[in-house]
Amino acid sequence: MEHLFSAVEPYIHEYGAVAIFVILFLESLGAPLPGESALIFAGVLASRGELSLSAVLFNAWVGAV
């Protein structure tokens, strides 16, 4: 599990919830990206208070839809 987080961790720390949007959007188009892993990691960061939960939820929803 740690291997999956290490791939997306720098992007989410650098770009925040916008990285979730981009990853999920590109994954919806068929790109082989770790969207679910990125979403779990963003949820962990939101529970710690490092990201806004509302921003994560909104960007995840918009990126996936």
PDB file of N, CA, C, O and CB in Angstrom:
ATOM      1  N   MET A   1       0.820  -1.187   0.000  1.00  0.00           N
ATOM      2  CA  MET A   1       0.000   0.000   0.000  1.00  0.00           C
ATOM      3  C   MET A   1       0.868   1.257   0.000  1.00  0.00           C
ATOM      4  O   MET A   1       0.523   2.263  -0.620  1.00  0.00           O
ATOM      5  CB  MET A   1      -0.935  -0.005   1.201  1.00  0.00           C
ATOM      6  N   GLU A   2       1.982   1.187   0.693  1.00  0.00           N
ATOM      7  CA  GLU A   2       2.866   2.349   0.750  1.00  0.00           C
ATOM      8  C   GLU A   2       3.438   2.679  -0.625  1.00  0.00           C
ATOM      9  O   GLU A   2       3.679   3.847  -0.928  1.00  0.00           O
ATOM     10  CB  GLU A   2       4.001   2.102   1.744  1.00  0.00           C
ATOM     11  N   HIS A   3       3.658   1.664  -1.460  1.00  0.00           N
ATOM     12  CA  HIS A   3       4.170   1.881  -2.811  1.00  0.00           C
ATOM     13  C   HIS A   3       3.180   2.714  -3.631  1.00  0.00           C
ATOM     14  O   HIS A   3       3.587   3.585  -4.399  1.00  0.00           O
ATOM     15  CB  HIS A   3       4.445   0.529  -3.508  1.00  0.00           C
ATOM     16  N   LEU A   4       1.894   2.448  -3.471  1.00  0.00           N
ATOM     17  CA  LEU A   4       0.887   3.207  -4.208  1.00  0.00           C
ATOM     18  C   LEU A   4       0.859   4.664  -3.767  1.00  0.00           C
ATOM     19  O   LEU A   4       0.736   5.561  -4.601  1.00  0.00           O
ATOM     20  CB  LEU A   4      -0.490   2.580  -4.022  1.00  0.00           C
ATOM     21  N   PHE A   5       0.973   4.904  -2.470  1.00  0.00           N
ATOM     22  CA  PHE A   5       0.959   6.269  -1.974  1.00  0.00           C
ATOM     23  C   PHE A   5       2.197   7.037  -2.385  1.00  0.00           C
ATOM     24  O   PHE A   5       2.129   8.245  -2.611  1.00  0.00           O
ATOM     25  CB  PHE A   5       0.830   6.274  -0.480  1.00  0.00           C
ATOM     26  N   SER A   6       3.326   6.358  -2.484  1.00  0.00           N
ATOM     27  CA  SER A   6       4.564   7.052  -2.833  1.00  0.00           C
ATOM     28  C   SER A   6       4.537   7.594  -4.252  1.00  0.00           C
ATOM     29  O   SER A   6       5.262   8.538  -4.565  1.00  0.00           O
ATOM     30  CB  SER A   6       5.746   6.123  -2.667  1.00  0.00           C
ATOM     31  N   ALA A   7       3.709   7.008  -5.121  1.00  0.00           N
ATOM     32  CA  ALA A   7       3.627   7.493  -6.499  1.00  0.00           C
ATOM     33  C   ALA A   7       2.839   8.798  -6.599  1.00  0.00           C
ATOM     34  O   ALA A   7       3.162   9.647  -7.430  1.00  0.00           O
ATOM     35  CB  ALA A   7       2.986   6.434  -7.388  1.00  0.00           C
ATOM     36  N   VAL A   8       1.820   8.972  -5.775  1.00  0.00           N
ATOM     37  CA  VAL A   8       0.969  10.158  -5.884  1.00  0.00           C
ATOM     38  C   VAL A   8       1.226  11.191  -4.794  1.00  0.00           C
ATOM     39  O   VAL A   8       0.760  12.326  -4.894  1.00  0.00           O
ATOM     40  CB  VAL A   8      -0.473   9.750  -5.844  1.00  0.00           C
ATOM     41  N   GLU A   9       1.951  10.815  -3.774  1.00  0.00           N
ATOM     42  CA  GLU A   9       2.184  11.708  -2.636  1.00  0.00           C
ATOM     43  C   GLU A   9       2.786  13.057  -3.019  1.00  0.00           C
ATOM     44  O   GLU A   9       2.281  14.082  -2.561  1.00  0.00           O
ATOM     45  CB  GLU A   9       3.086  11.036  -1.654  1.00  0.00           C
ATOM     46  N   PRO A  10       3.840  13.110  -3.838  1.00  0.00           N
ATOM     47  CA  PRO A  10       4.419  14.424  -4.152  1.00  0.00           C
ATOM     48  C   PRO A  10       3.453  15.348  -4.883  1.00  0.00           C
ATOM     49  O   PRO A  10       3.464  16.558  -4.657  1.00  0.00           O
ATOM     50  CB  PRO A  10       5.660  14.248  -4.986  1.00  0.00           C
ATOM     51  N   TYR A  11       2.631  14.800  -5.744  1.00  0.00           N
ATOM     52  CA  TYR A  11       1.692  15.627  -6.502  1.00  0.00           C
ATOM     53  C   TYR A  11       0.603  16.200  -5.610  1.00  0.00           C
ATOM     54  O   TYR A  11       0.227  17.363  -5.755  1.00  0.00           O
ATOM     55  CB  TYR A  11       1.064  14.818  -7.626  1.00  0.00           C
ATOM     56  N   ILE A  12       0.098  15.396  -4.694  1.00  0.00           N
ATOM     57  CA  ILE A  12      -0.964  15.877  -3.819  1.00  0.00           C
ATOM     58  C   ILE A  12      -0.423  16.883  -2.813  1.00  0.00           C
ATOM     59  O   ILE A  12      -1.108  17.850  -2.480  1.00  0.00           O
ATOM     60  CB  ILE A  12      -1.628  14.707  -3.092  1.00  0.00           C
ATOM     61  N   HIS A  13       0.799  16.669  -2.324  1.00  0.00           N
ATOM     62  CA  HIS A  13       1.391  17.647  -1.414  1.00  0.00           C
ATOM     63  C   HIS A  13       1.677  18.957  -2.137  1.00  0.00           C
ATOM     64  O   HIS A  13       1.497  20.029  -1.559  1.00  0.00           O
ATOM     65  CB  HIS A  13       2.679  17.092  -0.796  1.00  0.00           C
ATOM     66  N   GLU A  14       2.114  18.892  -3.375  1.00  0.00           N
ATOM     67  CA  GLU A  14       2.482  20.101  -4.122  1.00  0.00           C
ATOM     68  C   GLU A  14       1.257  20.864  -4.622  1.00  0.00           C
ATOM     69  O   GLU A  14       1.192  22.086  -4.484  1.00  0.00           O
ATOM     70  CB  GLU A  14       3.373  19.736  -5.304  1.00  0.00           C
ATOM     71  N   TYR A  15       0.287  20.156  -5.200  1.00  0.00           N
ATOM     72  CA  TYR A  15      -0.828  20.825  -5.862  1.00  0.00           C
ATOM     73  C   TYR A  15      -2.150  20.713  -5.125  1.00  0.00           C
ATOM     74  O   TYR A  15      -3.123  21.351  -5.530  1.00  0.00           O
ATOM     75  CB  TYR A  15      -0.991  20.277  -7.225  1.00  0.00           C
ATOM     76  N   GLY A  16      -2.224  19.937  -4.069  1.00  0.00           N
ATOM     77  CA  GLY A  16      -3.420  19.849  -3.252  1.00  0.00           C
ATOM     78  C   GLY A  16      -4.571  19.151  -3.957  1.00  0.00           C
ATOM     79  O   GLY A  16      -4.382  18.165  -4.669  1.00  0.00           O
ATOM     80  N   ALA A  17      -5.775  19.687  -3.742  1.00  0.00           N
ATOM     81  CA  ALA A  17      -6.982  19.053  -4.262  1.00  0.00           C
ATOM     82  C   ALA A  17      -7.071  19.140  -5.787  1.00  0.00           C
ATOM     83  O   ALA A  17      -7.786  18.351  -6.405  1.00  0.00           O
ATOM     84  CB  ALA A  17      -8.209  19.693  -3.640  1.00  0.00           C
ATOM     85  N   VAL A  18      -6.368  20.068  -6.390  1.00  0.00           N
ATOM     86  CA  VAL A  18      -6.376  20.173  -7.856  1.00  0.00           C
ATOM     87  C   VAL A  18      -5.719  18.938  -8.472  1.00  0.00           C
ATOM     88  O   VAL A  18      -6.107  18.506  -9.557  1.00  0.00           O
ATOM     89  CB  VAL A  18      -5.642  21.465  -8.322  1.00  0.00           C
ATOM     90  N   ALA A  19      -4.742  18.376  -7.793  1.00  0.00           N
ATOM     91  CA  ALA A  19      -4.105  17.145  -8.281  1.00  0.00           C
ATOM     92  C   ALA A  19      -5.109  16.001  -8.310  1.00  0.00           C
ATOM     93  O   ALA A  19      -5.060  15.157  -9.205  1.00  0.00           O
ATOM     94  CB  ALA A  19      -2.897  16.769  -7.396  1.00  0.00           C
ATOM     95  N   ILE A  20      -6.017  15.965  -7.343  1.00  0.00           N
ATOM     96  CA  ILE A  20      -7.065  14.943  -7.333  1.00  0.00           C
ATOM     97  C   ILE A  20      -7.944  15.086  -8.560  1.00  0.00           C
ATOM     98  O   ILE A  20      -8.284  14.095  -9.206  1.00  0.00           O
ATOM     99  CB  ILE A  20      -7.914  15.039  -6.053  1.00  0.00           C
ATOM    100  N   PHE A  21      -8.317  16.327  -8.884  1.00  0.00           N
ATOM    101  CA  PHE A  21      -9.129  16.566 -10.076  1.00  0.00           C
ATOM    102  C   PHE A  21      -8.425  16.066 -11.332  1.00  0.00           C
ATOM    103  O   PHE A  21      -9.023  15.350 -12.135  1.00  0.00           O
ATOM    104  CB  PHE A  21      -9.448  18.056 -10.212  1.00  0.00           C
ATOM    105  N   VAL A  22      -7.185  16.429 -11.502  1.00  0.00           N
ATOM    106  CA  VAL A  22      -6.442  16.058 -12.715  1.00  0.00           C
ATOM    107  C   VAL A  22      -6.272  14.545 -12.806  1.00  0.00           C
ATOM    108  O   VAL A  22      -6.478  13.959 -13.869  1.00  0.00           O
ATOM    109  CB  VAL A  22      -5.062  16.747 -12.737  1.00  0.00           C
ATOM    110  N   ILE A  23      -5.902  13.917 -11.712  1.00  0.00           N
ATOM    111  CA  ILE A  23      -5.682  12.464 -11.728  1.00  0.00           C
ATOM    112  C   ILE A  23      -6.976  11.726 -12.041  1.00  0.00           C
ATOM    113  O   ILE A  23      -6.983  10.825 -12.879  1.00  0.00           O
ATOM    114  CB  ILE A  23      -5.115  11.985 -10.378  1.00  0.00           C
ATOM    115  N   LEU A  24      -8.077  12.097 -11.378  1.00  0.00           N
ATOM    116  CA  LEU A  24      -9.344  11.411 -11.619  1.00  0.00           C
ATOM    117  C   LEU A  24      -9.902  11.716 -13.009  1.00  0.00           C
ATOM    118  O   LEU A  24     -10.506  10.848 -13.639  1.00  0.00           O
ATOM    119  CB  LEU A  24     -10.361  11.805 -10.557  1.00  0.00           C
ATOM    120  N   PHE A  25      -9.705  12.933 -13.483  1.00  0.00           N
ATOM    121  CA  PHE A  25     -10.180  13.290 -14.813  1.00  0.00           C
ATOM    122  C   PHE A  25      -9.458  12.489 -15.884  1.00  0.00           C
ATOM    123  O   PHE A  25     -10.090  11.938 -16.785  1.00  0.00           O
ATOM    124  CB  PHE A  25      -9.996  14.782 -15.060  1.00  0.00           C
ATOM    125  N   LEU A  26      -8.147  12.423 -15.788  1.00  0.00           N
ATOM    126  CA  LEU A  26      -7.373  11.674 -16.781  1.00  0.00           C
ATOM    127  C   LEU A  26      -7.640  10.172 -16.675  1.00  0.00           C
ATOM    128  O   LEU A  26      -7.632   9.463 -17.681  1.00  0.00           O
ATOM    129  CB  LEU A  26      -5.875  11.955 -16.609  1.00  0.00           C
ATOM    130  N   GLU A  27      -7.874   9.694 -15.457  1.00  0.00           N
ATOM    131  CA  GLU A  27      -8.204   8.287 -15.293  1.00  0.00           C
ATOM    132  C   GLU A  27      -9.570   7.976 -15.922  1.00  0.00           C
ATOM    133  O   GLU A  27      -9.768   6.896 -16.477  1.00  0.00           O
ATOM    134  CB  GLU A  27      -8.197   7.908 -13.800  1.00  0.00           C
ATOM    135  N   SER A  28     -10.500   8.921 -15.831  1.00  0.00           N
ATOM    136  CA  SER A  28     -11.817   8.727 -16.453  1.00  0.00           C
ATOM    137  C   SER A  28     -11.721   8.670 -17.971  1.00  0.00           C
ATOM    138  O   SER A  28     -12.556   8.049 -18.629  1.00  0.00           O
ATOM    139  CB  SER A  28     -12.768   9.848 -16.041  1.00  0.00           C
ATOM    140  N   LEU A  29     -10.714   9.310 -18.518  1.00  0.00           N
ATOM    141  CA  LEU A  29     -10.507   9.282 -19.966  1.00  0.00           C
ATOM    142  C   LEU A  29      -9.776   8.024 -20.425  1.00  0.00           C
ATOM    143  O   LEU A  29      -9.635   7.791 -21.625  1.00  0.00           O
ATOM    144  CB  LEU A  29      -9.729  10.507 -20.401  1.00  0.00           C
ATOM    145  N   GLY A  30      -9.314   7.217 -19.482  1.00  0.00           N
ATOM    146  CA  GLY A  30      -8.667   5.957 -19.834  1.00  0.00           C
ATOM    147  C   GLY A  30      -7.193   5.874 -19.532  1.00  0.00           C
ATOM    148  O   GLY A  30      -6.570   4.845 -19.797  1.00  0.00           O
ATOM    149  N   ALA A  31      -6.613   6.930 -18.984  1.00  0.00           N
ATOM    150  CA  ALA A  31      -5.193   6.891 -18.645  1.00  0.00           C
ATOM    151  C   ALA A  31      -4.976   5.966 -17.439  1.00  0.00           C
ATOM    152  O   ALA A  31      -5.766   5.990 -16.496  1.00  0.00           O
ATOM    153  CB  ALA A  31      -4.659   8.324 -18.344  1.00  0.00           C
ATOM    154  N   PRO A  32      -3.940   5.176 -17.463  1.00  0.00           N
ATOM    155  CA  PRO A  32      -3.691   4.251 -16.347  1.00  0.00           C
ATOM    156  C   PRO A  32      -3.049   4.962 -15.150  1.00  0.00           C
ATOM    157  O   PRO A  32      -1.846   4.842 -14.915  1.00  0.00           O
ATOM    158  CB  PRO A  32      -2.789   3.097 -16.809  1.00  0.00           C
ATOM    159  N   LEU A  33      -3.859   5.694 -14.408  1.00  0.00           N
ATOM    160  CA  LEU A  33      -3.384   6.433 -13.242  1.00  0.00           C
ATOM    161  C   LEU A  33      -4.006   5.863 -11.968  1.00  0.00           C
ATOM    162  O   LEU A  33      -5.079   5.262 -12.024  1.00  0.00           O
ATOM    163  CB  LEU A  33      -3.713   7.935 -13.378  1.00  0.00           C
ATOM    164  N   PRO A  34      -3.360   6.040 -10.841  1.00  0.00           N
ATOM    165  CA  PRO A  34      -3.888   5.497  -9.577  1.00  0.00           C
ATOM    166  C   PRO A  34      -4.908   6.434  -8.939  1.00  0.00           C
ATOM    167  O   PRO A  34      -4.622   7.049  -7.912  1.00  0.00           O
ATOM    168  CB  PRO A  34      -2.745   5.237  -8.592  1.00  0.00           C
ATOM    169  N   GLY A  35      -6.079   6.551  -9.526  1.00  0.00           N
ATOM    170  CA  GLY A  35      -7.091   7.475  -9.042  1.00  0.00           C
ATOM    171  C   GLY A  35      -7.636   7.114  -7.678  1.00  0.00           C
ATOM    172  O   GLY A  35      -7.768   7.983  -6.816  1.00  0.00           O
ATOM    173  N   GLU A  36      -7.953   5.852  -7.465  1.00  0.00           N
ATOM    174  CA  GLU A  36      -8.489   5.439  -6.171  1.00  0.00           C
ATOM    175  C   GLU A  36      -7.454   5.605  -5.070  1.00  0.00           C
ATOM    176  O   GLU A  36      -7.783   6.031  -3.963  1.00  0.00           O
ATOM    177  CB  GLU A  36      -8.962   3.991  -6.228  1.00  0.00           C
ATOM    178  N   SER A  37      -6.232   5.277  -5.365  1.00  0.00           N
ATOM    179  CA  SER A  37      -5.163   5.438  -4.370  1.00  0.00           C
ATOM    180  C   SER A  37      -4.947   6.908  -4.043  1.00  0.00           C
ATOM    181  O   SER A  37      -4.727   7.263  -2.884  1.00  0.00           O
ATOM    182  CB  SER A  37      -3.851   4.813  -4.877  1.00  0.00           C
ATOM    183  N   ALA A  38      -5.008   7.759  -5.050  1.00  0.00           N
ATOM    184  CA  ALA A  38      -4.853   9.197  -4.819  1.00  0.00           C
ATOM    185  C   ALA A  38      -5.997   9.731  -3.966  1.00  0.00           C
ATOM    186  O   ALA A  38      -5.788  10.584  -3.103  1.00  0.00           O
ATOM    187  CB  ALA A  38      -4.789   9.957  -6.155  1.00  0.00           C
ATOM    188  N   LEU A  39      -7.187   9.236  -4.204  1.00  0.00           N
ATOM    189  CA  LEU A  39      -8.344   9.683  -3.439  1.00  0.00           C
ATOM    190  C   LEU A  39      -8.253   9.239  -1.978  1.00  0.00           C
ATOM    191  O   LEU A  39      -8.604   9.995  -1.072  1.00  0.00           O
ATOM    192  CB  LEU A  39      -9.629   9.150  -4.071  1.00  0.00           C
ATOM    193  N   ILE A  40      -7.788   8.029  -1.756  1.00  0.00           N
ATOM    194  CA  ILE A  40      -7.591   7.553  -0.376  1.00  0.00           C
ATOM    195  C   ILE A  40      -6.531   8.391   0.324  1.00  0.00           C
ATOM    196  O   ILE A  40      -6.709   8.788   1.476  1.00  0.00           O
ATOM    197  CB  ILE A  40      -7.185   6.057  -0.361  1.00  0.00           C
ATOM    198  N   PHE A  41      -5.445   8.657  -0.359  1.00  0.00           N
ATOM    199  CA  PHE A  41      -4.372   9.453   0.236  1.00  0.00           C
ATOM    200  C   PHE A  41      -4.853  10.870   0.537  1.00  0.00           C
ATOM    201  O   PHE A  41      -4.518  11.427   1.583  1.00  0.00           O
ATOM    202  CB  PHE A  41      -3.153   9.495  -0.698  1.00  0.00           C
ATOM    203  N   ALA A  42      -5.631  11.453  -0.365  1.00  0.00           N
ATOM    204  CA  ALA A  42      -6.171  12.792  -0.122  1.00  0.00           C
ATOM    205  C   ALA A  42      -7.134  12.779   1.058  1.00  0.00           C
ATOM    206  O   ALA A  42      -7.189  13.744   1.820  1.00  0.00           O
ATOM    207  CB  ALA A  42      -6.880  13.324  -1.378  1.00  0.00           C
ATOM    208  N   GLY A  43      -7.885  11.710   1.217  1.00  0.00           N
ATOM    209  CA  GLY A  43      -8.760  11.588   2.365  1.00  0.00           C
ATOM    210  C   GLY A  43      -7.993  11.528   3.679  1.00  0.00           C
ATOM    211  O   GLY A  43      -8.412  12.108   4.681  1.00  0.00           O
ATOM    212  N   VAL A  44      -6.881  10.831   3.664  1.00  0.00           N
ATOM    213  CA  VAL A  44      -6.029  10.769   4.858  1.00  0.00           C
ATOM    214  C   VAL A  44      -5.480  12.150   5.179  1.00  0.00           C
ATOM    215  O   VAL A  44      -5.475  12.564   6.338  1.00  0.00           O
ATOM    216  CB  VAL A  44      -4.869   9.764   4.657  1.00  0.00           C
ATOM    217  N   LEU A  45      -5.018  12.866   4.156  1.00  0.00           N
ATOM    218  CA  LEU A  45      -4.504  14.221   4.382  1.00  0.00           C
ATOM    219  C   LEU A  45      -5.604  15.162   4.861  1.00  0.00           C
ATOM    220  O   LEU A  45      -5.351  16.038   5.687  1.00  0.00           O
ATOM    221  CB  LEU A  45      -3.872  14.770   3.102  1.00  0.00           C
ATOM    222  N   ALA A  46      -6.821  14.989   4.352  1.00  0.00           N
ATOM    223  CA  ALA A  46      -7.937  15.817   4.799  1.00  0.00           C
ATOM    224  C   ALA A  46      -8.288  15.507   6.252  1.00  0.00           C
ATOM    225  O   ALA A  46      -8.651  16.413   7.002  1.00  0.00           O
ATOM    226  CB  ALA A  46      -9.163  15.602   3.897  1.00  0.00           C
ATOM    227  N   SER A  47      -8.187  14.248   6.659  1.00  0.00           N
ATOM    228  CA  SER A  47      -8.484  13.906   8.051  1.00  0.00           C
ATOM    229  C   SER A  47      -7.439  14.473   9.009  1.00  0.00           C
ATOM    230  O   SER A  47      -7.731  14.738  10.174  1.00  0.00           O
ATOM    231  CB  SER A  47      -8.567  12.390   8.213  1.00  0.00           C
ATOM    232  N   ARG A  48      -6.233  14.653   8.511  1.00  0.00           N
ATOM    233  CA  ARG A  48      -5.175  15.271   9.321  1.00  0.00           C
ATOM    234  C   ARG A  48      -5.275  16.795   9.348  1.00  0.00           C
ATOM    235  O   ARG A  48      -4.618  17.448  10.159  1.00  0.00           O
ATOM    236  CB  ARG A  48      -3.811  14.862   8.791  1.00  0.00           C
ATOM    237  N   GLY A  49      -6.094  17.358   8.464  1.00  0.00           N
ATOM    238  CA  GLY A  49      -6.217  18.809   8.391  1.00  0.00           C
ATOM    239  C   GLY A  49      -5.251  19.461   7.427  1.00  0.00           C
ATOM    240  O   GLY A  49      -5.153  20.688   7.391  1.00  0.00           O
ATOM    241  N   GLU A  50      -4.532  18.669   6.641  1.00  0.00           N
ATOM    242  CA  GLU A  50      -3.570  19.219   5.693  1.00  0.00           C
ATOM    243  C   GLU A  50      -4.235  19.673   4.397  1.00  0.00           C
ATOM    244  O   GLU A  50      -3.697  20.524   3.690  1.00  0.00           O
ATOM    245  CB  GLU A  50      -2.500  18.192   5.388  1.00  0.00           C
ATOM    246  N   LEU A  51      -5.397  19.112   4.082  1.00  0.00           N
ATOM    247  CA  LEU A  51      -6.197  19.523   2.929  1.00  0.00           C
ATOM    248  C   LEU A  51      -7.614  19.790   3.389  1.00  0.00           C
ATOM    249  O   LEU A  51      -8.062  19.245   4.398  1.00  0.00           O
ATOM    250  CB  LEU A  51      -6.175  18.446   1.809  1.00  0.00           C
ATOM    251  N   SER A  52      -8.311  20.622   2.654  1.00  0.00           N
ATOM    252  CA  SER A  52      -9.708  20.887   2.956  1.00  0.00           C
ATOM    253  C   SER A  52     -10.565  19.725   2.453  1.00  0.00           C
ATOM    254  O   SER A  52     -10.475  19.339   1.287  1.00  0.00           O
ATOM    255  CB  SER A  52     -10.166  22.226   2.321  1.00  0.00           C
ATOM    256  N   LEU A  53     -11.391  19.176   3.330  1.00  0.00           N
ATOM    257  CA  LEU A  53     -12.240  18.055   2.947  1.00  0.00           C
ATOM    258  C   LEU A  53     -13.228  18.462   1.862  1.00  0.00           C
ATOM    259  O   LEU A  53     -13.476  17.695   0.932  1.00  0.00           O
ATOM    260  CB  LEU A  53     -12.988  17.513   4.163  1.00  0.00           C
ATOM    261  N   SER A  54     -13.792  19.655   1.970  1.00  0.00           N
ATOM    262  CA  SER A  54     -14.754  20.098   0.954  1.00  0.00           C
ATOM    263  C   SER A  54     -14.079  20.276  -0.403  1.00  0.00           C
ATOM    264  O   SER A  54     -14.682  19.968  -1.432  1.00  0.00           O
ATOM    265  CB  SER A  54     -15.419  21.415   1.385  1.00  0.00           C
ATOM    266  N   ALA A  55     -12.853  20.761  -0.425  1.00  0.00           N
ATOM    267  CA  ALA A  55     -12.125  20.908  -1.686  1.00  0.00           C
ATOM    268  C   ALA A  55     -11.798  19.552  -2.297  1.00  0.00           C
ATOM    269  O   ALA A  55     -11.887  19.380  -3.513  1.00  0.00           O
ATOM    270  CB  ALA A  55     -10.840  21.707  -1.469  1.00  0.00           C
ATOM    271  N   VAL A  56     -11.420  18.592  -1.462  1.00  0.00           N
ATOM    272  CA  VAL A  56     -11.122  17.244  -1.951  1.00  0.00           C
ATOM    273  C   VAL A  56     -12.375  16.607  -2.527  1.00  0.00           C
ATOM    274  O   VAL A  56     -12.337  16.035  -3.616  1.00  0.00           O
ATOM    275  CB  VAL A  56     -10.546  16.366  -0.823  1.00  0.00           C
ATOM    276  N   LEU A  57     -13.489  16.701  -1.804  1.00  0.00           N
ATOM    277  CA  LEU A  57     -14.739  16.093  -2.289  1.00  0.00           C
ATOM    278  C   LEU A  57     -15.214  16.742  -3.586  1.00  0.00           C
ATOM    279  O   LEU A  57     -15.623  16.046  -4.516  1.00  0.00           O
ATOM    280  CB  LEU A  57     -15.835  16.207  -1.222  1.00  0.00           C
ATOM    281  N   PHE A  58     -15.163  18.067  -3.653  1.00  0.00           N
ATOM    282  CA  PHE A  58     -15.608  18.763  -4.864  1.00  0.00           C
ATOM    283  C   PHE A  58     -14.729  18.416  -6.054  1.00  0.00           C
ATOM    284  O   PHE A  58     -15.246  18.099  -7.126  1.00  0.00           O
ATOM    285  CB  PHE A  58     -15.609  20.276  -4.642  1.00  0.00           C
ATOM    286  N   ASN A  59     -13.421  18.468  -5.891  1.00  0.00           N
ATOM    287  CA  ASN A  59     -12.522  18.165  -7.009  1.00  0.00           C
ATOM    288  C   ASN A  59     -12.595  16.709  -7.424  1.00  0.00           C
ATOM    289  O   ASN A  59     -12.453  16.402  -8.608  1.00  0.00           O
ATOM    290  CB  ASN A  59     -11.096  18.514  -6.643  1.00  0.00           C
ATOM    291  N   ALA A  60     -12.812  15.813  -6.491  1.00  0.00           N
ATOM    292  CA  ALA A  60     -12.975  14.408  -6.836  1.00  0.00           C
ATOM    293  C   ALA A  60     -14.254  14.197  -7.640  1.00  0.00           C
ATOM    294  O   ALA A  60     -14.254  13.468  -8.632  1.00  0.00           O
ATOM    295  CB  ALA A  60     -12.993  13.544  -5.571  1.00  0.00           C
ATOM    296  N   TRP A  61     -15.329  14.828  -7.218  1.00  0.00           N
ATOM    297  CA  TRP A  61     -16.595  14.692  -7.930  1.00  0.00           C
ATOM    298  C   TRP A  61     -16.518  15.275  -9.336  1.00  0.00           C
ATOM    299  O   TRP A  61     -16.957  14.639 -10.294  1.00  0.00           O
ATOM    300  CB  TRP A  61     -17.709  15.368  -7.149  1.00  0.00           C
ATOM    301  N   VAL A  62     -15.973  16.463  -9.467  1.00  0.00           N
ATOM    302  CA  VAL A  62     -15.860  17.106 -10.785  1.00  0.00           C
ATOM    303  C   VAL A  62     -14.925  16.323 -11.698  1.00  0.00           C
ATOM    304  O   VAL A  62     -15.211  16.164 -12.885  1.00  0.00           O
ATOM    305  CB  VAL A  62     -15.358  18.553 -10.637  1.00  0.00           C
ATOM    306  N   GLY A  63     -13.824  15.838 -11.166  1.00  0.00           N
ATOM    307  CA  GLY A  63     -12.875  15.068 -11.972  1.00  0.00           C
ATOM    308  C   GLY A  63     -13.433  13.750 -12.443  1.00  0.00           C
ATOM    309  O   GLY A  63     -13.140  13.312 -13.556  1.00  0.00           O
ATOM    310  N   ALA A  64     -14.237  13.107 -11.609  1.00  0.00           N
ATOM    311  CA  ALA A  64     -14.782  11.809 -11.968  1.00  0.00           C
ATOM    312  C   ALA A  64     -15.983  11.927 -12.898  1.00  0.00           C
ATOM    313  O   ALA A  64     -16.212  11.049 -13.730  1.00  0.00           O
ATOM    314  CB  ALA A  64     -15.170  11.051 -10.723  1.00  0.00           C
ATOM    315  N   VAL A  65     -16.740  12.987 -12.764  1.00  0.00           N
ATOM    316  CA  VAL A  65     -17.941  13.151 -13.589  1.00  0.00           C
ATOM    317  C   VAL A  65     -17.568  13.872 -14.853  1.00  0.00           C
ATOM    318  O   VAL A  65     -18.426  14.119 -15.700  1.00  0.00           O
ATOM    319  CB  VAL A  65     -19.052  13.919 -12.833  1.00  0.00           C
TER     320      VAL A  65
END
